[in-house]
Amino acid sequence: MDRLCVPDPNFQLHLLAYHSILIYMPKIQIPSPLRQYSGKQSSVDVTAKTVAEALAGLVAQHPDLKRHLFADDGKLRAFVNVYVNDEDMRYLQKEATALKDGDTISIVPSIAGGCEPQRSKLPFTTHL
Amino acid sequence: MLKIKQIAYAALRQHGEQTYPHECCGVLLGHFDDDGANSKTVTRVAKCGNTRADSPHNRYHIDPKELIEIQREARDRGEDILGFYHSHPDHPAQWSPTDLAEAHWFGCSYVITSVEQGKPTATNSFELTGSDESDKKFIDENIDVD
């Protein structure tokens, strides 16, 4: 009998162990204003299984990025959007979103504005 | 200095006319000049939708998903995102406190066109400078239409 055809009694255990150590290398796209803090690189490869690990890996490689991405409380700044491929991570599992091989993470600071400040409603209305 | 091709300049101003009385918005694409003065050359603009349906006459917002697609296509052509443009319907072509508060792309240009009674008038550019959110400010930036 061919040795390869002998079922391995520990096959499932081996498979679980393989997946537990599997770490992917997502690519993080760096927007132009942040490249001065990433050694002028437009993308950075990190080893990570989740978005949180990927972002931690990014700031470990490029510490100057940290204050631009995270507030003092360690949370991602409100205006920093993080997309996994074409999906907003807030609509996935946020920072716990699992990554797979070939995933691309995009960091996109928000783009907004307008021609005058929002007017607050007056508490009283005067009729002349 | 923001150098911009005539066709791109005309397109962003025309966009403000098309969306009047709502604000238009879009992305400036091209390359950063290697002159040490942060000059930029805009070779094309990408029109975007204004997702601020609740107040489109005085607010704009670009969907990040749309920007990712624009960025992907720009990279394939060897272009960068240099900044953004929007219009101020019946307001001056000057940045507002909202524009500054919502600006986060340091070193990039924010181009504003005043559209009065449906016609584009002045167009000005402002570069976002500063080291981070705490000291950011807009500085006037000359526009050179080529």
Interface residues (C-beta under 8 A of the other chain):
Chain A: Q29 P31 S32 P33 Q36 S42 R67 H68 R77 F79 V80 N81 Y83 D86 D88 S106 V108 P109 S110 I111 A112 G113 G114 C115 E116 P117 Q118
Chain B: E23 C25 F32 R52 S55 N58 R59 Y60 H61 I62 P64 K65 L67 I68 E69 Q71 R75 D80 I81 L82 F84 H86 H88 P89 H91 W95 S96 P97 T98 D99 E102 A103 H104 W105 F106 G107 C108 Y110 L128 D132 E133
